[in-house]
Amino acid sequence: MMATPKYQAWPVITDADKQAVMAVLERGVLSGPLSPEVTALEREFADYLGVKYCLATNSGTAALHMALAALEIKPGDEVVVPAFTFVATAMAVLQQGATPIFADIELESFGLDPESFERAITPKTKAVIPVHLHGMPCDIEKINQIAKAHNISVIEDACQAPGATCQDQKVGTFGKLAAFSLQSSKNLACGEGGLLVTNDESCYKRAAQFRMFGENIEMGDKNAYDPKRPLDLKRSYDSVGIGYMYRMQELSAALARSQLKRLDDWNANGQRNAQILNEGLKDLPGWIAPKELDGRKSVYHKYRVQVSERDAVMAKLQEAGLEAVQWQTKILPAQTVFKNMGYSQDVYPNAQELIDKSFCLFSHTHPVWAQSVELCEHYVDVIRAAGQTCDSKSACA
Ligand SMILES: Cc1ncc(COP(=O)(O)O)c(C=O)c1O
């Protein structure tokens, strides 16, 4: 077997990225409520998605929290979230003092199962947070229909899915609000950061206030940001509600703007690599490759395969020098924080099956969309060769 071709680390930083960041340092404006890089990023990302409003934040979790606050979710309210996702989806609900209610997922899309969502609805349900996990759009159209019938607001957790589409419409534009993450492992990365988007003006205003100490910056700082005037000249310093400090800083915004220019190219690379892997794994006994369902296009934030003897298969691939990672090790209700709150762990069979019988090829550090054709073909060769040395039942034990 040939040696493993080189892995490409993520994020890829170009000369243009470095110049964009240096320009901020030369300008000397590093922060501020209406600072130039942040406001430009907000405009550019809103245009990229085709939405009216965008607020840059210091994390995807902050964007989720702001979305819940914008909907005026309060203690006693219930918010439905999938049992398999990154913990931040449910943690943001706790941060807002509300109650996360877990529902099961679909094995094919990794996203919230619409029927399980509908069963979880009670008179207290005020919102649902479907997640486009691993860049794969969930069944957002059906989830929207159910939510509408029950007068429930939809917040899309699109943290792993910038650029993914459903019927040619970008995810993040289906719900009332949506959150994206710009943390370094994401397809659009700036270190730490997030973006909240919406078409709803009042949600946008409430979220903006929540982002900055509960201040309504339009009251005191309505005029365009002027780097030459003192930052605190016109600020009202009048908090009208509870707020946090969730603003993004200028260096991160400059890097994100520069990276946004290449997002579609990287996503296309991910699509190409996924096709190579899908094709190579499609008739391999015992393996289920990720599948894009009816009109949905993934950006392959992760390439997750389902295979019965997961631990043995992973060990074999790792022995052969291939990166193979599990990512989440427990469904959310089984994580200690939720277990201690009394959540039951036994009623999410699909989420549990995915935890027990799947893993991801490549890693956070070297994600699938950044890799070469040669490396993806090498994965296929190694996996197929390993498959020949063991049958599908015993896998590679
Ligand atoms: C599905 C999902 N939701 C929310 C988040 C939170 O984003 P951040 O880490 O930027 O707060 C992440 C990030 O890892 C995520 O993967």
The ligand as an SDF file (V2000), in Angstrom:
LIG
                    3D

 16 16  0  0  0  0  0  0  0  0999 V2000
  -23.9100   22.1490   15.8900 C   0  0  0  0  0  0  0  0  0  0  0  0
  -23.1910   23.2290   16.6440 C   0  0  0  0  0  0  0  0  0  0  0  0
  -23.9100   24.1400   17.3130 N   0  0  0  0  0  0  0  0  0  0  0  0
  -23.3150   25.1370   17.9840 C   0  0  0  0  0  0  0  0  0  0  0  0
  -21.9540   25.2670   18.0290 C   0  0  0  0  0  0  0  0  0  0  0  0
  -21.3330   26.3530   18.8470 C   0  0  0  0  0  0  0  0  0  0  0  0
  -20.4720   27.1700   18.1300 O   0  0  0  0  0  0  0  0  0  0  0  0
  -19.2430   27.8990   18.8920 P   0  0  0  0  0  0  0  0  0  0  0  0
  -18.2550   26.8560   19.2270 O   0  0  0  0  0  0  0  0  0  0  0  0
  -18.7630   28.8990   17.8960 O   0  0  0  0  0  0  0  0  0  0  0  0
  -19.8340   28.5380   20.0960 O   0  0  0  0  0  0  0  0  0  0  0  0
  -21.1590   24.3440   17.3440 C   0  0  0  0  0  0  0  0  0  0  0  0
  -19.6860   24.4620   17.3660 C   0  0  0  0  0  0  0  0  0  0  0  0
  -18.9190   23.6220   17.5580 O   0  0  0  0  0  0  0  0  0  0  0  0
  -21.7960   23.2920   16.6450 C   0  0  0  0  0  0  0  0  0  0  0  0
  -21.0630   22.3560   16.0030 O   0  0  0  0  0  0  0  0  0  0  0  0
  1  2  1  0
  2  3  1  0
  2 15  2  0
  3  4  2  0
  4  5  1  0
  5  6  1  0
  5 12  2  0
  6  7  1  0
  7  8  1  0
  8  9  2  0
  8 10  1  0
  8 11  1  0
 12 13  1  0
 12 15  1  0
 13 14  2  0
 15 16  1  0
M  END
$$$$
